[in-house]
Amino acid sequence: MQLGKGKMKSVQDWLFKGRHFKLQALSFAIVACCLAVFFYGLITYPDAPYKPCVDGPYCGKTGKHHSYETYRDWNRWEGVLIACWPFGLLAAFGLNRLRKQPA
C-alpha cells in the first residue's frame, strides 16, 4: 500500500507538528513511571533492606522478621528499580535534548 502525497503530508504533520509537546509528554511519562516504581517500594517495604537473620528467616533494618515471600518481592522490586532508573534518566535526558533542537 502506497501513501499518496496528501496522506504522507498528513502523517508528517502529525509526527512533527507539536513535537515539543509530544516529547515533553513522553519525557514526563517516563519520569512519572520511575517515580511510581520508587515510591511503590518506599511505601510497600519501609523496613528494607532485608537480610538473613540468625533467629528467623529475614530481618529488616528495625529487626522485624519477614517471610521469604516478602524478601523475594522486595528483591524483585529492587531489580526493577535498578533497571528502571538509568533507562528513565537517559531517556528523559535524550528526549529533553531532542525537544530543545529546532524543528
Rosetta constraint file for C-alpha pairs under 8 A:
AtomPair CA 3 CA 7 HARMONIC 5.68 0.50
AtomPair CA 3 CA 8 HARMONIC 5.81 0.50
AtomPair CA 4 CA 8 HARMONIC 6.10 0.50
AtomPair CA 5 CA 9 HARMONIC 6.04 0.50
AtomPair CA 6 CA 10 HARMONIC 6.37 0.50
AtomPair CA 7 CA 11 HARMONIC 6.32 0.50
AtomPair CA 8 CA 12 HARMONIC 6.22 0.50
AtomPair CA 9 CA 13 HARMONIC 6.06 0.50
AtomPair CA 10 CA 14 HARMONIC 6.13 0.50
AtomPair CA 11 CA 15 HARMONIC 6.20 0.50
AtomPair CA 12 CA 16 HARMONIC 5.95 0.50
AtomPair CA 12 CA 17 HARMONIC 7.87 0.50
AtomPair CA 13 CA 17 HARMONIC 5.26 0.50
AtomPair CA 14 CA 18 HARMONIC 7.82 0.50
AtomPair CA 15 CA 19 HARMONIC 6.94 0.50
AtomPair CA 16 CA 103 HARMONIC 7.60 0.50
AtomPair CA 18 CA 22 HARMONIC 6.47 0.50
AtomPair CA 19 CA 23 HARMONIC 6.07 0.50
AtomPair CA 19 CA 99 HARMONIC 7.32 0.50
AtomPair CA 19 CA 103 HARMONIC 7.77 0.50
AtomPair CA 20 CA 24 HARMONIC 6.08 0.50
AtomPair CA 20 CA 99 HARMONIC 5.37 0.50
AtomPair CA 20 CA 100 HARMONIC 7.97 0.50
AtomPair CA 21 CA 25 HARMONIC 6.01 0.50
AtomPair CA 22 CA 26 HARMONIC 6.17 0.50
AtomPair CA 23 CA 27 HARMONIC 6.04 0.50
AtomPair CA 23 CA 95 HARMONIC 6.05 0.50
AtomPair CA 23 CA 96 HARMONIC 7.44 0.50
AtomPair CA 23 CA 98 HARMONIC 7.71 0.50
AtomPair CA 23 CA 99 HARMONIC 6.16 0.50
AtomPair CA 24 CA 28 HARMONIC 6.14 0.50
AtomPair CA 24 CA 95 HARMONIC 7.38 0.50
AtomPair CA 24 CA 96 HARMONIC 7.16 0.50
AtomPair CA 24 CA 99 HARMONIC 7.07 0.50
AtomPair CA 25 CA 29 HARMONIC 6.13 0.50
AtomPair CA 26 CA 30 HARMONIC 6.26 0.50
AtomPair CA 26 CA 95 HARMONIC 7.91 0.50
AtomPair CA 27 CA 31 HARMONIC 6.30 0.50
AtomPair CA 27 CA 91 HARMONIC 7.22 0.50
AtomPair CA 27 CA 92 HARMONIC 4.95 0.50
AtomPair CA 27 CA 95 HARMONIC 6.19 0.50
AtomPair CA 27 CA 96 HARMONIC 7.20 0.50
AtomPair CA 28 CA 32 HARMONIC 5.95 0.50
AtomPair CA 28 CA 92 HARMONIC 7.70 0.50
AtomPair CA 29 CA 33 HARMONIC 6.15 0.50
AtomPair CA 30 CA 34 HARMONIC 6.40 0.50
AtomPair CA 30 CA 88 HARMONIC 5.84 0.50
AtomPair CA 30 CA 91 HARMONIC 7.56 0.50
AtomPair CA 30 CA 92 HARMONIC 6.89 0.50
AtomPair CA 31 CA 35 HARMONIC 6.17 0.50
AtomPair CA 31 CA 88 HARMONIC 6.17 0.50
AtomPair CA 31 CA 89 HARMONIC 7.46 0.50
AtomPair CA 31 CA 92 HARMONIC 6.95 0.50
AtomPair CA 32 CA 36 HARMONIC 6.01 0.50
AtomPair CA 33 CA 37 HARMONIC 6.31 0.50
AtomPair CA 34 CA 38 HARMONIC 6.28 0.50
AtomPair CA 34 CA 81 HARMONIC 7.65 0.50
AtomPair CA 34 CA 84 HARMONIC 6.21 0.50
AtomPair CA 34 CA 85 HARMONIC 6.03 0.50
AtomPair CA 34 CA 88 HARMONIC 6.45 0.50
AtomPair CA 35 CA 39 HARMONIC 6.08 0.50
AtomPair CA 36 CA 40 HARMONIC 5.90 0.50
AtomPair CA 37 CA 41 HARMONIC 6.48 0.50
AtomPair CA 37 CA 77 HARMONIC 7.95 0.50
AtomPair CA 37 CA 80 HARMONIC 7.87 0.50
AtomPair CA 37 CA 81 HARMONIC 6.50 0.50
AtomPair CA 38 CA 42 HARMONIC 6.26 0.50
AtomPair CA 38 CA 81 HARMONIC 6.64 0.50
AtomPair CA 39 CA 43 HARMONIC 6.02 0.50
AtomPair CA 40 CA 44 HARMONIC 5.90 0.50
AtomPair CA 41 CA 45 HARMONIC 5.49 0.50
AtomPair CA 41 CA 46 HARMONIC 7.69 0.50
AtomPair CA 41 CA 74 HARMONIC 7.62 0.50
AtomPair CA 41 CA 77 HARMONIC 6.66 0.50
AtomPair CA 41 CA 78 HARMONIC 7.99 0.50
AtomPair CA 42 CA 46 HARMONIC 5.69 0.50
AtomPair CA 45 CA 74 HARMONIC 6.94 0.50
AtomPair CA 47 CA 60 HARMONIC 4.99 0.50
AtomPair CA 47 CA 61 HARMONIC 5.68 0.50
AtomPair CA 47 CA 62 HARMONIC 6.50 0.50
AtomPair CA 47 CA 64 HARMONIC 7.81 0.50
AtomPair CA 48 CA 60 HARMONIC 5.32 0.50
AtomPair CA 48 CA 61 HARMONIC 6.20 0.50
AtomPair CA 48 CA 74 HARMONIC 7.73 0.50
AtomPair CA 49 CA 60 HARMONIC 5.76 0.50
AtomPair CA 49 CA 61 HARMONIC 6.34 0.50
AtomPair CA 50 CA 58 HARMONIC 6.11 0.50
AtomPair CA 50 CA 59 HARMONIC 5.38 0.50
AtomPair CA 50 CA 60 HARMONIC 4.51 0.50
AtomPair CA 50 CA 61 HARMONIC 6.95 0.50
AtomPair CA 50 CA 66 HARMONIC 7.96 0.50
AtomPair CA 50 CA 71 HARMONIC 6.37 0.50
AtomPair CA 50 CA 74 HARMONIC 7.95 0.50
AtomPair CA 51 CA 58 HARMONIC 5.33 0.50
AtomPair CA 51 CA 59 HARMONIC 5.47 0.50
AtomPair CA 51 CA 60 HARMONIC 6.56 0.50
AtomPair CA 52 CA 56 HARMONIC 7.54 0.50
AtomPair CA 52 CA 57 HARMONIC 5.87 0.50
AtomPair CA 52 CA 58 HARMONIC 4.35 0.50
AtomPair CA 52 CA 59 HARMONIC 6.18 0.50
AtomPair CA 53 CA 57 HARMONIC 5.75 0.50
AtomPair CA 53 CA 58 HARMONIC 5.06 0.50
AtomPair CA 53 CA 59 HARMONIC 5.54 0.50
AtomPair CA 56 CA 65 HARMONIC 6.36 0.50
AtomPair CA 57 CA 65 HARMONIC 6.97 0.50
AtomPair CA 57 CA 66 HARMONIC 6.71 0.50
AtomPair CA 57 CA 67 HARMONIC 6.25 0.50
AtomPair CA 57 CA 68 HARMONIC 6.71 0.50
AtomPair CA 58 CA 65 HARMONIC 5.64 0.50
AtomPair CA 58 CA 66 HARMONIC 5.15 0.50
AtomPair CA 58 CA 67 HARMONIC 6.35 0.50
AtomPair CA 58 CA 68 HARMONIC 6.96 0.50
AtomPair CA 58 CA 71 HARMONIC 7.07 0.50
AtomPair CA 59 CA 63 HARMONIC 5.25 0.50
AtomPair CA 59 CA 64 HARMONIC 5.39 0.50
AtomPair CA 59 CA 65 HARMONIC 4.61 0.50
AtomPair CA 59 CA 66 HARMONIC 5.80 0.50
AtomPair CA 60 CA 64 HARMONIC 5.59 0.50
AtomPair CA 60 CA 65 HARMONIC 6.75 0.50
AtomPair CA 60 CA 66 HARMONIC 7.27 0.50
AtomPair CA 66 CA 70 HARMONIC 6.24 0.50
AtomPair CA 66 CA 71 HARMONIC 6.97 0.50
AtomPair CA 67 CA 71 HARMONIC 6.41 0.50
AtomPair CA 68 CA 72 HARMONIC 6.03 0.50
AtomPair CA 69 CA 73 HARMONIC 6.10 0.50
AtomPair CA 70 CA 74 HARMONIC 6.06 0.50
AtomPair CA 71 CA 75 HARMONIC 6.04 0.50
AtomPair CA 72 CA 76 HARMONIC 6.23 0.50
AtomPair CA 73 CA 77 HARMONIC 6.21 0.50
AtomPair CA 74 CA 78 HARMONIC 6.11 0.50
AtomPair CA 75 CA 79 HARMONIC 6.33 0.50
AtomPair CA 76 CA 80 HARMONIC 6.28 0.50
AtomPair CA 77 CA 81 HARMONIC 6.06 0.50
AtomPair CA 78 CA 82 HARMONIC 6.16 0.50
AtomPair CA 79 CA 83 HARMONIC 6.16 0.50
AtomPair CA 80 CA 84 HARMONIC 5.78 0.50
AtomPair CA 81 CA 85 HARMONIC 6.05 0.50
AtomPair CA 82 CA 86 HARMONIC 7.19 0.50
AtomPair CA 83 CA 87 HARMONIC 6.79 0.50
AtomPair CA 84 CA 88 HARMONIC 5.89 0.50
AtomPair CA 85 CA 89 HARMONIC 5.99 0.50
AtomPair CA 86 CA 90 HARMONIC 6.10 0.50
AtomPair CA 87 CA 91 HARMONIC 5.97 0.50
AtomPair CA 88 CA 92 HARMONIC 5.99 0.50
AtomPair CA 89 CA 93 HARMONIC 6.02 0.50
AtomPair CA 90 CA 94 HARMONIC 6.03 0.50
AtomPair CA 91 CA 95 HARMONIC 5.98 0.50
AtomPair CA 92 CA 96 HARMONIC 5.95 0.50
AtomPair CA 93 CA 97 HARMONIC 6.30 0.50
AtomPair CA 94 CA 98 HARMONIC 6.26 0.50
AtomPair CA 95 CA 99 HARMONIC 6.05 0.50
AtomPair CA 96 CA 100 HARMONIC 6.41 0.50
AtomPair CA 97 CA 101 HARMONIC 6.62 0.50
